[in-house]
Amino acid sequence: MLLDTNIVIHACQPGGDWLAPWTHHPDAAIASVTRIEALGFAGISTEEETAILDFVSSGPTCALDDEVIERAIQLRQQKKMKLGDAIIAATALEYDIPLVTRNEADFKHIAGLDLRNPFALTP
């Protein structure tokens, strides 16, 4: 399963350990752009940066290869979407794995994309 950036950020915050069944799953991975998104926001604290670096270093990263790039281009041509979201969705599609995200609305228009939202499953 591919973890969206919002899942990584939530998991690295205090109280985010409830996401462990998703984030520590043996099949969990991130897209290469997730590292950029998660670490590249203004005002990131040292603690947040350390937690995110530890997280992204502990598991596999799906490469941004030519197939992912071409799929991301196709997705952006079909409907206006953020570049990071297009790369993440394209990665999930090309690797044929579910996308775990809190932001289902960003991806629900993409045919064939298997979305999982752990936040929708909590009471």
MDTraj code that builds the backbone (N, CA, C; nanometers):
import mdtraj as md
import numpy as np

residues = "MET LEU LEU ASP THR ASN ILE VAL ILE HIS ALA CYS GLN PRO GLY GLY ASP TRP LEU ALA PRO TRP THR HIS HIS PRO ASP ALA ALA ILE ALA SER VAL THR ARG ILE GLU ALA LEU GLY PHE ALA GLY ILE SER THR GLU GLU GLU THR ALA ILE LEU ASP PHE VAL SER SER GLY PRO THR CYS ALA LEU ASP ASP GLU VAL ILE GLU ARG ALA ILE GLN LEU ARG GLN GLN LYS LYS MET LYS LEU GLY ASP ALA ILE ILE ALA ALA THR ALA LEU GLU TYR ASP ILE PRO LEU VAL THR ARG ASN GLU ALA ASP PHE LYS HIS ILE ALA GLY LEU ASP LEU ARG ASN PRO PHE ALA LEU THR PRO".split()
xyz = np.array([
    [0.0839, -0.1170, 0.0000],
    [0.0000, 0.0000, 0.0000],
    [0.0885, 0.1234, 0.0000],
    [0.0411, 0.2276, -0.0658],
    [0.1157, 0.3513, -0.0758],
    [0.0576, 0.4522, 0.0221],
    [0.1423, 0.5081, 0.1066],
    [0.0988, 0.6038, 0.2069],
    [0.1070, 0.7459, 0.1509],
    [-0.0055, 0.8147, 0.1502],
    [-0.0075, 0.9542, 0.1079],
    [0.0678, 1.0381, 0.2111],
    [0.1112, 1.1536, 0.1694],
    [0.1891, 1.2418, 0.2564],
    [0.1143, 1.2755, 0.3840],
    [-0.0165, 1.2978, 0.3752],
    [-0.0920, 1.3336, 0.4955],
    [-0.0909, 1.2224, 0.5990],
    [-0.0841, 1.0989, 0.5547],
    [-0.0775, 0.9857, 0.6482],
    [0.0577, 0.9855, 0.7186],
    [0.1641, 1.0088, 0.6437],
    [0.2985, 1.0144, 0.7024],
    [0.3069, 1.1260, 0.8061],
    [0.2570, 1.2418, 0.7720],
    [0.2624, 1.3561, 0.8651],
    [0.1822, 1.3258, 0.9911],
    [0.0603, 1.2743, 0.9757],
    [-0.0213, 1.2409, 1.0936],
    [0.0454, 1.1343, 1.1796],
    [0.1045, 1.0353, 1.1161],
    [0.1693, 0.9267, 1.1903],
    [0.2897, 0.9758, 1.2696],
    [0.3530, 1.0816, 1.2225],
    [0.4732, 1.1341, 1.2885],
    [0.4413, 1.2360, 1.3974],
    [0.3174, 1.2718, 1.4130],
    [0.2774, 1.3668, 1.5162],
    [0.2414, 1.2929, 1.6443],
    [0.2478, 1.3622, 1.7576],
    [0.2049, 1.2988, 1.8824],
    [0.0621, 1.2451, 1.8684],
    [0.0415, 1.1230, 1.9131],
    [-0.0886, 1.0593, 1.9022],
    [-0.1114, 0.9874, 1.7710],
    [-0.0140, 0.9930, 1.6812],
    [-0.0291, 0.9298, 1.5504],
    [-0.0026, 0.7816, 1.5490],
    [0.0307, 0.7257, 1.6642],
    [0.0632, 0.5828, 1.6705],
    [-0.0564, 0.4935, 1.6369],
    [-0.1791, 0.5443, 1.6412],
    [-0.2953, 0.4631, 1.6062],
    [-0.2942, 0.4247, 1.4571],
    [-0.2113, 0.4954, 1.3776],
    [-0.1985, 0.4637, 1.2359],
    [-0.0999, 0.3501, 1.2091],
    [-0.0380, 0.2975, 1.3137],
    [0.0647, 0.1932, 1.2988],
    [0.0199, 0.0731, 1.2151],
    [-0.1053, 0.0258, 1.2262],
    [-0.1442, -0.0866, 1.1400],
    [-0.1278, -0.0549, 0.9906],
    [-0.1354, 0.0722, 0.9551],
    [-0.1176, 0.1147, 0.8168],
    [0.0291, 0.1478, 0.7885],
    [0.0877, 0.2271, 0.8752],
    [0.2224, 0.2778, 0.8482],
    [0.3325, 0.1758, 0.8711],
    [0.3063, 0.0782, 0.9571],
    [0.4062, -0.0250, 0.9852],
    [0.3722, -0.1591, 0.9185],
    [0.2750, -0.1553, 0.8318],
    [0.2375, -0.2755, 0.7572],
    [0.3563, -0.3175, 0.6702],
    [0.3819, -0.4474, 0.6564],
    [0.4973, -0.4916, 0.5768],
    [0.4928, -0.4472, 0.4299],
    [0.3741, -0.4179, 0.3786],
    [0.3610, -0.3752, 0.2399],
    [0.3532, -0.2235, 0.2236],
    [0.3700, -0.1483, 0.3323],
    [0.3599, -0.0023, 0.3255],
    [0.4839, 0.0574, 0.2596],
    [0.4596, 0.1555, 0.1730],
    [0.5672, 0.2267, 0.1043],
    [0.5229, 0.3712, 0.0835],
    [0.6161, 0.4542, 0.0429],
    [0.5838, 0.5923, 0.0083],
    [0.6310, 0.6195, -0.1337],
    [0.5724, 0.7218, -0.1949],
    [0.6201, 0.7701, -0.3240],
    [0.7385, 0.8627, -0.2980],
    [0.8261, 0.8735, -0.3953],
    [0.9442, 0.9580, -0.3779],
    [0.9065, 1.1026, -0.3472],
    [0.7982, 1.1505, -0.4039],
    [0.7575, 1.2888, -0.3815],
    [0.7075, 1.3121, -0.2385],
    [0.6700, 1.2076, -0.1688],
    [0.6219, 1.2217, -0.0312],
    [0.7302, 1.2779, 0.0595],
    [0.8518, 1.2389, 0.0386],
    [0.9626, 1.2936, 0.1190],
    [0.9724, 1.4443, 0.0991],
    [0.9606, 1.4890, -0.0243],
    [0.9660, 1.6321, -0.0540],
    [0.8496, 1.7050, 0.0112],
    [0.7295, 1.6497, -0.0056],
    [0.6106, 1.7144, 0.0508],
    [0.6154, 1.7189, 0.2032],
    [0.6515, 1.6078, 0.2648],
    [0.6474, 1.5994, 0.4112],
    [0.7545, 1.6851, 0.4779],
    [0.8695, 1.6946, 0.4161],
    [0.9806, 1.7699, 0.4764],
    [0.9915, 1.9128, 0.4246],
    [0.9220, 1.9443, 0.3172],
    [0.9425, 2.0722, 0.2511],
    [0.8448, 2.1819, 0.2859],
    [0.7876, 2.1793, 0.4039],
    [0.6969, 2.2884, 0.4374],
    [0.7660, 2.3891, 0.5291],
    [0.7326, 2.5162, 0.5100],
    [0.7935, 2.6247, 0.5873],
    [0.7572, 2.6102, 0.7349],
    [0.8527, 2.6343, 0.8190],
    [0.8274, 2.6320, 0.9622],
    [0.8336, 2.4955, 1.0256],
    [0.8839, 2.3953, 0.9546],
    [0.8946, 2.2621, 1.0136],
    [0.9885, 2.2686, 1.1345],
    [0.9457, 2.2104, 1.2427],
    [1.0289, 2.2103, 1.3632],
    [1.1342, 2.1005, 1.3534],
    [1.2354, 2.1117, 1.4360],
    [1.3403, 2.0100, 1.4393],
    [1.2819, 1.8744, 1.4764],
    [1.1889, 1.8732, 1.5715],
    [1.1267, 1.7485, 1.6143],
    [1.0460, 1.6849, 1.5012],
    [0.9685, 1.7678, 1.4296],
    [0.8903, 1.7165, 1.3173],
    [0.9820, 1.6624, 1.2076],
    [1.0860, 1.7370, 1.1781],
    [1.1790, 1.6941, 1.0741],
    [1.2455, 1.5615, 1.1096],
    [1.2878, 1.5491, 1.2336],
    [1.3519, 1.4253, 1.2787],
    [1.2552, 1.3073, 1.2691],
    [1.1324, 1.3267, 1.3155],
    [1.0327, 1.2187, 1.3116],
    [1.0028, 1.1769, 1.1677],
    [0.9877, 1.2729, 1.0788],
    [0.9569, 1.2414, 0.9400],
    [1.0765, 1.1757, 0.8719],
    [1.1965, 1.2266, 0.8966],
    [1.3168, 1.1643, 0.8391],
    [1.3311, 1.0203, 0.8847],
    [1.3082, 0.9965, 1.0134],
    [1.3144, 0.8588, 1.0652],
    [1.2122, 0.7708, 0.9947],
    [1.0923, 0.8239, 0.9764],
    [0.9857, 0.7471, 0.9136],
    [1.0194, 0.7143, 0.7682],
    [1.0547, 0.8149, 0.6894],
    [1.0772, 0.7908, 0.5469],
    [1.2029, 0.7071, 0.5223],
    [1.2939, 0.7060, 0.6187],
    [1.4157, 0.6260, 0.6048],
    [1.3934, 0.4804, 0.6436],
    [1.2834, 0.4522, 0.7124],
    [1.2616, 0.3182, 0.7671],
    [1.1910, 0.2219, 0.6731],
    [1.1382, 0.2724, 0.5627],
    [1.0630, 0.1841, 0.4741],
    [1.0949, 0.2089, 0.3283],
    [1.0334, 0.1299, 0.2413],
    [1.0623, 0.1429, 0.0981],
    [1.0000, 0.2675, 0.0357],
    [1.0681, 0.3168, -0.0671],
    [1.0204, 0.4291, -0.1464],
    [1.0042, 0.3824, -0.2903],
    [0.8883, 0.4088, -0.3467],
    [0.8628, 0.3751, -0.4871],
    [0.9251, 0.4827, -0.5750],
    [1.0025, 0.4396, -0.6708],
    [1.0786, 0.5313, -0.7554],
    [0.9892, 0.6136, -0.8477],
    [1.0370, 0.7320, -0.8776],
    [0.9728, 0.8178, -0.9772],
    [1.0382, 0.7845, -1.1124],
    [0.9880, 0.6774, -1.1731],
    [1.0464, 0.6314, -1.2989],
    [0.9648, 0.6841, -1.4172],
    [1.0054, 0.6477, -1.5382],
    [0.9392, 0.6989, -1.6580],
    [0.7916, 0.6621, -1.6644],
    [0.7565, 0.5428, -1.6191],
    [0.6161, 0.5001, -1.6230],
    [0.5303, 0.5845, -1.5289],
    [0.5824, 0.6115, -1.4104],
    [0.5095, 0.6959, -1.3148],
    [0.4966, 0.8377, -1.3703],
    [0.6026, 0.8885, -1.4281],
    [0.5995, 1.0233, -1.4857],
    [0.4944, 1.0328, -1.5955],
    [0.4925, 0.9359, -1.6862],
    [0.3948, 0.9377, -1.7955],
    [0.2521, 0.9286, -1.7423],
    [0.2296, 0.8448, -1.6415],
    [0.0952, 0.8318, -1.5834],
    [0.0548, 0.9616, -1.5143],
    [0.1481, 1.0262, -1.4447],
    [0.1181, 1.1537, -1.3792],
    [0.0812, 1.2605, -1.4825],
    [0.1501, 1.2617, -1.5939],
    [0.1175, 1.3562, -1.7007],
    [-0.0246, 1.3312, -1.7505],
    [-0.0584, 1.2050, -1.7739],
    [-0.1932, 1.1705, -1.8201],
    [-0.2990, 1.2148, -1.7201],
    [-0.2733, 1.1925, -1.5922],
    [-0.3698, 1.2307, -1.4891],
    [-0.3911, 1.3815, -1.4870],
    [-0.2842, 1.4566, -1.5013],
    [-0.2954, 1.6028, -1.4993],
    [-0.3616, 1.6549, -1.6254],
    [-0.3497, 1.5827, -1.7356],
    [-0.4170, 1.6232, -1.8584],
    [-0.5670, 1.5979, -1.8499],
    [-0.6057, 1.4969, -1.7726],
    [-0.7471, 1.4616, -1.7596],
    [-0.8228, 1.5583, -1.6699],
    [-0.7580, 1.6009, -1.5624],
    [-0.8233, 1.6893, -1.4661],
    [-0.7170, 1.7675, -1.3905],
    [-0.7456, 1.8943, -1.3649],
    [-0.6513, 1.9768, -1.2913],
    [-0.6301, 1.9166, -1.1524],
    [-0.5034, 1.8921, -1.1196],
    [-0.4690, 1.8428, -0.9867],
    [-0.3266, 1.8833, -0.9548],
    [-0.2964, 1.8862, -0.8268],
    [-0.1619, 1.9234, -0.7829],
    [-0.0611, 1.8210, -0.8337],
    [0.0584, 1.8696, -0.8627],
    [0.1635, 1.7817, -0.9141],
    [0.1934, 1.6679, -0.8175],
    [0.2089, 1.6993, -0.6879],
    [0.2374, 1.5952, -0.5895],
    [0.1296, 1.4886, -0.5862],
    [0.0039, 1.5296, -0.5907],
    [-0.1073, 1.4336, -0.5899],
    [-0.1051, 1.3479, -0.7160],
    [-0.0739, 1.4092, -0.8300],
    [-0.0679, 1.3331, -0.9547],
    [0.0434, 1.2286, -0.9492],
    [0.1576, 1.2652, -0.8933],
    [0.2688, 1.1700, -0.8830],
    [0.2341, 1.0572, -0.7862],
    [0.1728, 1.0907, -0.6749],
    [0.1351, 0.9879, -0.5773],
    [0.0312, 0.8931, -0.6361],
    [-0.0713, 0.9483, -0.6998],
    [-0.1733, 0.8631, -0.7623],
    [-0.1121, 0.7773, -0.8725],
    [-0.0279, 0.8358, -0.9548],
    [0.0373, 0.7616, -1.0630],
    [0.1245, 0.6493, -1.0073],
    [0.1914, 0.6760, -0.8970],
    [0.2747, 0.5736, -0.8336],
    [0.1888, 0.4559, -0.7888],
    [0.0770, 0.4846, -0.7216],
    [-0.0120, 0.3771, -0.6771],
    [-0.0659, 0.2972, -0.7953],
    [-0.1026, 0.3653, -0.9009],
    [-0.1553, 0.2969, -1.0185],
    [-0.0488, 0.2123, -1.0869],
    [0.0688, 0.2667, -1.1054],
    [0.1755, 0.1939, -1.1750],
    [0.2264, 0.0744, -1.0945],
    [0.2304, 0.0888, -0.9633],
    [0.2745, -0.0225, -0.8782],
    [0.1585, -0.1157, -0.8434],
    [0.0369, -0.0769, -0.8849],
    [-0.0846, -0.1553, -0.8624],
    [-0.1056, -0.1859, -0.7145],
    [-0.1033, -0.0777, -0.6344],
    [-0.1225, -0.0895, -0.4899],
    [-0.2244, 0.0134, -0.4429],
    [-0.2944, -0.0136, -0.3320],
    [-0.3905, 0.0827, -0.2787],
    [-0.3203, 0.2092, -0.2287],
    [-0.3914, 0.3192, -0.2359],
    [-0.3428, 0.4465, -0.1821],
    [-0.4136, 0.4737, -0.0501],
    [-0.3355, 0.4882, 0.0560],
    [-0.3894, 0.5182, 0.1882],
    [-0.3798, 0.6697, 0.2077],
    [-0.4947, 0.7349, 0.2216],
    [-0.4993, 0.8799, 0.2306],
    [-0.6152, 0.9259, 0.3173],
    [-0.5993, 1.0431, 0.3737],
    [-0.7107, 1.1063, 0.4430],
    [-0.7900, 1.1926, 0.3446],
    [-0.7269, 1.2310, 0.2367],
    [-0.7855, 1.3237, 0.1400],
    [-0.8433, 1.2507, 0.0195],
    [-0.9467, 1.1745, 0.0418],
    [-1.0086, 1.0990, -0.0659],
    [-1.0584, 1.1889, -0.1787],
    [-1.1043, 1.3079, -0.1449],
    [-1.1585, 1.3986, -0.2456],
    [-1.0548, 1.4359, -0.3514],
    [-0.9279, 1.4365, -0.3141],
    [-0.8215, 1.4704, -0.4091],
    [-0.8029, 1.3639, -0.5154],
    [-0.8509, 1.2424, -0.4896],
    [-0.8216, 1.1289, -0.5763],
    [-0.9437, 1.0542, -0.6279],
    [-1.0619, 1.0849, -0.5767],
    [-1.1791, 1.0026, -0.6078],
    [-1.2171, 1.0035, -0.7559],
    [-1.1703, 1.0998, -0.8313],
    [-1.2024, 1.1079, -0.9736],
    [-1.1163, 1.0157, -1.0605],
    [-1.0178, 0.9484, -1.0011],
    [-0.9224, 0.8683, -1.0771],
    [-0.9711, 0.7237, -1.0874],
    [-1.0042, 0.6847, -1.2070],
    [-1.0537, 0.5490, -1.2317],
    [-0.9451, 0.4460, -1.2007],
    [-0.9857, 0.3405, -1.1334],
    [-0.8947, 0.2301, -1.1055],
    [-0.8069, 0.2487, -0.9835],
    [-0.8160, 0.3623, -0.9179],
    [-0.7344, 0.3874, -0.7991],
    [-0.8079, 0.3368, -0.6755],
    [-0.7447, 0.2461, -0.6039],
    [-0.8015, 0.1847, -0.4835],
    [-0.7656, 0.2728, -0.3640],
    [-0.8637, 0.3429, -0.3086],
    [-0.8408, 0.4349, -0.1963],
    [-0.8784, 0.3700, -0.0638],
    [-0.7951, 0.3945, 0.0370],
    [-0.8217, 0.3485, 0.1730],
    [-0.8040, 0.4689, 0.2652],
    [-0.9009, 0.4935, 0.3507],
    [-0.8951, 0.6072, 0.4422],
    [-0.9079, 0.5581, 0.5856],
    [-0.7955, 0.5495, 0.6576],
    [-0.8034, 0.5031, 0.7964],
    [-0.8847, 0.5969, 0.8847],
    [-0.8928, 0.7234, 0.8493],
    [-0.9688, 0.8196, 0.9291],
    [-1.1188, 0.7949, 0.9168],
    [-1.1624, 0.7405, 0.8057],
    [-1.3041, 0.7090, 0.7868],
    [-1.3447, 0.5865, 0.8679],
    [-1.2472, 0.5085, 0.9128],
    [-1.2749, 0.3860, 0.9862],
    [-1.2751, 0.4049, 1.1369],
    [-1.2327, 0.5245, 1.1826],
    [-1.2254, 0.5490, 1.3269],
    [-1.3609, 0.5964, 1.3775],
    [-1.3951, 0.5608, 1.5016],
    [-1.5252, 0.6038, 1.5568],
    [-1.5299, 0.7519, 1.5840],
])
top = md.Topology()
chain = top.add_chain()
for i, resn in enumerate(residues, 1):
    res = top.add_residue(resn, chain, resSeq=i)
    for name in ("N", "CA", "C"):
        top.add_atom(name, md.element.get_by_symbol(name[0]), res)
traj = md.Trajectory(xyz[None], top)
